[in-house]
Amino acid sequence: MDQISSEQMQAPEVLVSVAFDKAWRFVEKDPLLAHNHKTVLHSRLRASLEYSIRNGERNTLHLANEAIRKLRAELTASTKAARLLTLPRQ
C-alpha cells in the first residue's frame, strides 16, 4: 500500500495558506513585483494558487513557484502594455 504524504492530505485552504506564505516571502522582495500594490499582489497570488489546487497540484513548493511565475508574467505583460499606451505617437 502506498503511503500518502501529509502534504497530499491537506485541505485546500491549508495548501493555499502554506504555499502563499512561501511565495510571499519571495514576492515582497522581488524587484519586479514589490512595487505593485500589495492588495493586487495578494489577490492575484491567491487566485493562482487556488486555480492550481483545483487542477490537482498538492506540492506547496510547486504551487508557490508556479504562482510566482504566473504573477511575474501577468504583471510584466500588463506593465509593457501600459508603457505602449503611454508612448508618444509619431
C-alpha positions in Angstrom: 0.0 0.0 0.0 1.3 3.4 -0.9 1.9 6.0 1.8 0.2 9.3 1.2 2.2 12.3 2.4 0.6 14.7 4.8 1.0 17.4 2.2 -1.3 15.5 -0.2 -3.9 15.1 2.6 -4.1 18.8 3.5 -7.3 20.7 2.9 -7.2 23.2 0.0 -7.3 26.2 2.4 -4.2 24.9 4.3 -2.4 24.3 1.0 -3.2 27.9 -0.1 -2.0 29.3 3.2 1.3 27.4 3.2 2.0 28.0 -0.4 1.0 31.6 -0.1 3.5 32.1 2.8 6.3 30.5 0.7 5.5 32.6 -2.3 5.0 35.9 -0.5 8.5 35.8 1.1 9.8 35.9 -2.5 7.2 38.3 -3.9 7.7 41.0 -1.4 11.5 41.2 -2.1 11.3 40.7 -5.9 12.3 44.0 -7.6 9.9 43.3 -10.5 6.9 42.7 -8.2 7.4 44.5 -5.0 6.5 48.0 -6.4 2.9 46.8 -7.2 0.0 47.3 -4.7 0.0 44.7 -2.0 -3.7 44.1 -2.4 -3.3 43.3 -6.1 -0.3 41.0 -5.4 -2.2 39.2 -2.7 -5.4 38.6 -4.7 -3.6 37.5 -7.9 -1.2 35.2 -5.9 -4.1 33.7 -4.0 -6.2 33.2 -7.2 -3.3 31.5 -8.9 -2.8 29.1 -6.0 -6.5 28.3 -5.8 -6.6 27.6 -9.6 -3.6 25.2 -9.4 -5.0 23.4 -6.4 -8.4 22.9 -8.2 -6.3 21.4 -11.1 -4.8 18.8 -8.7 -1.4 20.3 -7.6 -0.7 19.5 -4.0 3.0 20.2 -3.6 3.3 23.5 -1.8 6.7 24.3 -3.3 5.4 23.7 -6.8 2.3 25.7 -6.0 4.4 28.7 -4.8 6.8 28.6 -7.7 4.1 28.4 -10.3 2.1 31.2 -8.7 5.2 33.4 -8.7 5.9 32.6 -12.3 2.3 33.4 -13.3 2.3 36.6 -11.3 5.6 37.8 -12.9 4.3 37.0 -16.4 1.0 38.7 -15.8 2.4 41.9 -14.3 5.2 42.1 -16.7 2.8 41.9 -19.6 0.4 44.5 -18.1 3.4 46.8 -17.4 4.6 46.5 -21.0 1.0 47.2 -22.3 0.7 50.3 -20.1 4.1 51.6 -21.4 3.0 51.1 -25.0 -0.2 53.1 -24.4 1.8 56.0 -23.0 4.4 56.2 -25.7 4.1 59.3 -27.9 2.8 58.7 -31.4 4.9 59.5 -34.3 
